Amino acid sequence: MKKTAYLGWAIGSFTSSALVSAVGLLHLRFMTDSLGLAIGLAGMLTVLAKIYDAACDPLMGHIGDRTHTRFGKYRPYLLGGGLMAGLSMVMLFNVPAALSGTGLWVWVGMTLLFFSTAYTLFRIPYLALGRAITSNFQERSKLMTFSVYGSSLGNMAATAAAPFLLSRIGSDRAGHGMVAIVLGVLIALGGAASFALLREGEAAESAPSGDGSLREAVGALRRNRPFLCLIGFKLVLFSGLTVHMAAIPFYTRHVLGVADSTLGSIFLVQTLAMMGSQYLWVRLAARHGRRNALLGASALCALAYFSWLFVPAARPEPFVHLCALVSGIATGGIFLGLYTVLTDTMDYSRQVQGDSRAGMLAGVFVMVEKGTAAFGTFVFSMTMAWVGFVSSTGNGADAQPPSVRLGIIVALSVVPSLAAVAAGLIMLRYRLPGQAAPEHAAQASETAEGNALNATAA
């Protein structure tokens, strides 16, 4: 596999991560603290867009599986989706000043739908392409490491660099608009670059067998038990993660009372920890098995989330950064594990079920991200409305009642910690055919597992 493929794969991961991280972190607060929308309405618009987005994911995967062009099955969508995604970022945070009332929330709702469509058009084919680039186990493991690096850099641009920039130019409506233009250009360029650098190689396959219907594809997916277990793990873990992510920008502003530069530094530490932990997680997966490494990451996530409960609001430094450090290490293991285990379930689909539905599996995999994001946003926004959150049209510095601060802390810490524990219990049931029993999993090395998969494929 060409070295440019690793770069292209990292850039693609950067593109999708920068897009979804920026919107997930900043847009809800932008709607409440800059546009003046009630948090219940803002949350509902976000949830409806995410439900639409999630419903489109399996369909996009099905379409990608049955696409045939001279550029490949999945590559063409990277270019179109990337350009649309960059435009959607600009539109979300650059709302015409003349809009108010019904016109305002209609604009917000329509741009959220456009963003959701663009993200689906890029993200699903990108993930499905991971198996089509190479069937070599070692190359694929390395490829997924580059995915985490790219995702970390995209996350850094959206959650660290963007808040730092906001703290310099102002966290008001105009400041968000300028930051969105910068991110939008980077996202559009990333989509074009990933299209140019990636190729569908030896693992690219023809359209799946069967009658070609969506119903038949769903039936094949339901018979893939390892994939269903992975989806259950991700569903529960990400439900807590999205509540945590929704709470962080409100936590720094309304509980700690600090500038957005602190918000940026939290995510900078977390992102650097994600990147720096990759060697550790690759070694742990090689020694103890990928499932066990993923279990360890989920346990560390539970500990990291719970530790936020003990940060003293009067003197948050350096405790917030210690929490961010542990969270970053844990999240690095989660994302590496999810990507590599997903490709294993794609192999299972082809080798054991005799069919290839990488696009469909990628569609459902991403659908869970959207669905849990909708759930997390709904839970957080409705909770904030219930405890009496006060919206603003300025920089959102209005004082909040004690009930709001308590609700933010619970959403930040307790809820995601419990979700991480529950997700780990689900992952205990994950098995691949021929996989060693849990008590013997540590004896199987990464290389041996790769040789077994390659032998089966041959």
N, C-alpha and C positions, 0 to 999 in steps of 0.2 A: 504494500500500500504506500502511495506517495506521501511524503512529509506534508505536502500542502493540504492533504485531507485532514490531518490533525488540526492545522490552523483553521481551515474552513469550518470544522466541527466546533472548535472553541468559539469562533466568531458567531456561529449560529446560536450557540448557547448564550453568548453575551447578549445577542439581539433580543431573544425571547425573555431573558431574565431582566434586562433593563426595562423592557416594556411593562411586564406584569408587576415588577417590584415597585416601580415609580407610581403606577396607578394604585396598587394595593396599599402603599404606605401613605401617599399624600392626597389622593383624590377625595376620599370621604371627608377628611379634615378641611380640604379646600372648599368643598360644598357647604360645610357648616360654618366655617370660620371666615371665609372670604366672600362667598356668594350669598350667605344668609339663609340658606335653605334649612328648614327644620330637620333635625337629625333623623326623625322617623321617615320623612319623605326621601331624604338623601339615601338612607339605607335601603328603602324599598326600591328605588330606581336602580341602585347597584345590584341588589339581589335579583330583580327581574332580568337585568342584562346578563347576569351570570347564569341564570337558569336557561335562558335562550342559548348562551354560549355553550353550556354543557350539553344541551340537547343536540347541537350541531356536530359535536366532536366525533361520535361513532359514524355519522353519515359522511363526514369528511374523510375519515379513515377508509370507509367502504369505497368511496369515489377514488381515493388515491390508489387503492389496491387494484383497481380496474382501469387505471389510466395508462395510456401508451403514447409517448411522444419521442421524438428523436433525442430529447434531452433526458429521457428516463421517465420513471413512474412518478417520482416525488419531487425532483429538483425544480421543475417549473413553478411550483407553488411557493418556493422559497423567495423567488424574486418578486412575484406579485404580492404575496403576503407581507414581505418586508417593507415594501414601499407603502402599502396601505397602512401598516402598523405605525410607521413614522408619521404619516399624516394624521392618524387618529390621536397620537400623543399631543400634537400641536392643537388640535381641535378641542380636546378635553379641557385644557387649561387656558385657552384663549377664547373666552366667552364674550360675545359682543356686549359692550357696556349698556347698550340701549335696551337689552332684554330684561324683563322683570315679570313676576307673576307666572302665568301659564306659559308664556313664551320662554321664560328662563328654564323651567323644568322640562319643557319639551325639547329644547336644545340639549340639555344635559342627558336626557333619556336617549335621544337619537345618536348622539356622539358615543355614548356607552355601547349602543348596539353596533355601531360602526367599528369601534375598538374591538369588540368581542369577535366580530366576523374576521377582522384582519389577523387577530392573534390565532384563531383557529386555523385559518388558511396557511399560516406559517408553521405553527408549532406541531401539528399532527404529522404532516409530511416530513418535517425535520426529524422527529423521533423515529418514524418508520424507516427513514433512510439509514439509521444507525446499523441495522442488520444488513441492509443492501450494500453498504460500503465494503464490508469484508466479512468472511465467515471464519477467519483465523481467530482463535480464542484469545491469544496473547495480544494481538493487535486490537481486538475489540475492548479488552480490559483497559489498555492504554488509551484508547479512544474515549472511553467513558471518564477516565481521569481528566482528559482535556476538557470534557464537557463540564466537569465541576469547576475547573479553572476559569473557563469562559463564563459560566454562570456566576461565579464569585465576582469577577470583574464587572459584569453587568449589574449585579446586585450592589457593588460598591459605587458604581456611577449613579445609580438611582437612589440608594439609601444613605450613602455617605457624602459623595461629592455634591449631590443636589441639595441636601439640607445645609451643607457648608456654604454653598453659593447663595441659598436663600437668606442665610444669616448675614451675608454681606450686602446684598442688594435689596433686602426687605422681604419678609414672609407674607406680603400682601398679594392682592390679585395680580398686579403687574409683574411682581417678582416670580410668581408661579408660571406666568405666561412665558417669560424669557427663558426660564429653566427648561420648560417643556419644548421650546424650539430647539435648544441645544440637544436635548435627548432625542427628539424626533429625527434630527439630521443623522445622529449616530446610529439610530435604529434602522433607518432607511439604507444607509451605507452598509450596515451589517448584513441586511437581507441580500443585497446585491453581491457582496463579497462571498457569502456562504454559497450562493448559487454558482458563482464563478469557480470556486475552489473545490467543491465537492463533486464526486463522480459516483455513480452506482456501479459497483464492481462485480466480482465473481458471485456474490450472494444474491444479486438481483434476480428475480424470478418472474415467471409469467403470472397472469391473473389466476386467482384461486380456482380450484375445480368446484364442481357442484352446479346448481342451477343459477348461481349468481345473484340470488335474491338477498335482501337485507335480512330477512327472517332466517334463511339458511346460515348466514354468517353469524348471527346472534346465537343460533343453536350450537355451532362449533365453538364459539367463545365460552358458552356455559359448560362445555365438557372439559375445558382447560382448567383443571382444579388448582394447579400451582398459581396460575394467573389470578383466579378468584381469591385465593388466600392473600396474594400480594395486594390486590385491590382493597380487600377488607382492612389490611394493615394501614394502607395509605389513607383510606377513607376516615378512619378514626383519628390517626395521628394528625392529619392535615386539618381536621375540624378544629382541634385545639390550637394548631399552629396559626390558623387564620384569625382566630380570636386574639391570640397573642400579638400578631402583627398589626391588627386593627387598633389595639390598645396602646402600642408603644408611642406613637406621636402625640396622643392625648395625654399619656403618662408624663412625658417630659415637659409638656407645656402646662398642664393643669394640676399635676401632683407635685412634681419637682420644681416647677416654675423656672425652668432654665431655657436658654435660647436654643434655636435649631442647630447650632454648632455642636451642642452636646448630643443631640439626636444623630447627627452625622458621625460623630466620633464613636458612638455606640456601634453603629453598623460598620464602621471602618474596622474596629477591633474584631467584630464578629466575622467579617468577610476575610480578613487576613488569617484568622484562626481556621476558617473553613479550608483555605488554600494550603496552609501549612500542615494541616492534619492529614492530607491525602496519603502521604507515604505511610503513616501509621495505620490508616484504615485498610490500605492495600495489603500490608503485611499481616494484619489481623485476619483479613478475609482469606488470605492464602494459607494461614496456619490453622484457623479454626472453622473455615467455611463461611461463605457469604451470608447465609442466613444467620449464623451466630454473630457475625460482625454487625449485622443490621439490628439484631436484638440488643447487643451492647450499646449501639448508638441510641436506640430508643430509651434504654434505661438512663443513659447519660442525659438525654433530653429532658426526662422527667425531673432529674435532679437540678438541671440548669434552670428550668422554668420555675421550679419551686423556690430557688434561691432568690429570685426577684422579690419575694415576699418580705425579705429581711433587709432590704436596702433602706437606710435611714433617709427620709425625705429632707431633713435639715442639712445633712452632709452626704450627698450621694456619691461623691468622689472618694476613693477609686472603685467603690463597690459596684456601680453600674457597669464599669468596664471589666471587672472580674466576672460578673454574670454574663456579659457579652462574650468574653473569651471562652467560657465553658460552653455556652450556647453555640458558638461558632464551631468548636471542635465536634460537638455532637451532631450539628446539622451537616457538617462535611461528611460524616459517616452515613447519615441518612440518605443524602442525595447520591453519593457514589453507590451505595447499596441498592437503592431503588433502580438506578439506570442499569446496573449490571444484572440484577435479578430479572428486570423486564426483558432483556435480550435472551436470558435463559428460557423464559416462558414463550418467547417467539420461536426459539429452537424447538421447544416441546411441541408447539403447534405444527411445525413442519415434520419433525422426525417421528413423533408418536402418533399424532392425529393424521399425518399424511397430507397436510395442507399448510399453506402459508398465508397468514392474515396479519402481517406486521402492521399494516395501516389501521386495521380494525382494533387491534390490541392497543396501539398507540392512541387511537381515538378515545377508547374507554379509559386508558391510563390518565390522559389529560382531562377527560370529562370529570374525573374525581377531583382534580385540582379545582376546576371551576365550580363544581357542586359544593365542595367543602368551603370554598371562598364565599359562595353565596350564603351558605349556612352560617359561617363565622361572622360575616358582615351583618347578617340579619340579627343574630343573637346579640352582638355587641351594640348595634344601633338601637334595637328595641330596648335593651337593658338601659342604655344611656337615656333614652326618652322616658323610661319608667322612673328612673332615679332623679330626673329633673335637670338634664343637661341644658345649658343656655347657649343658643347659637349667636353668631355675630356676623357683621359685614365688614369688620376691620381686620385685625391680625389675630383675633380669637383670644385676646388676653383677658376677657371678662372673667370675674371670679365665679367659681362653681361651688355649689353647696357640698358639705362633707359627704353626703350620700353618693355624689358623682365620683368623688375621689376614691371612695371605698369600692365602688363598682368597677372602676378602671383597674385598681390593684388586683381584684379577684380575677378579672378577665385576663390580665397580664400574666398571672402566676398560677393560680389554683386550677383553673379550667384546663389549660394546656398540659399541665403536669399530670392530671388524672387521665387525659386523653392518651398521653405517651405510654403510661402504664397499661392501659387497656389495649393499645395497639400491639405492644409487645406480647401480650397473651394470645392475640390472634396469630401472630407470626410464628408462634410455637408449632402451629399445625402445618406449616409450609414443608412440602416434600417434593422432590423431583424423582421420577422413576429411576431406580438404581442408586439413589443417593444413600450414603451411609446413615445409619441410625444416629440420633443426636449424641449419644455417648461416645460414638466412634468418629464423629465428624472432624474432630481435631486432627485425625490421622491422615486425612485426605488433603493433599497439597493442591494449590491452584493449578500447577502445571499438569498434574495427573488428571484433574477434572477437565482441563482443556483438551488433553489428548483423547479422553474418552468421548467428548462431544464431537471432536473432529473425526474420530474413527466412525462414529455413528453416522455423521453426515456423509462420509465417503461411501 
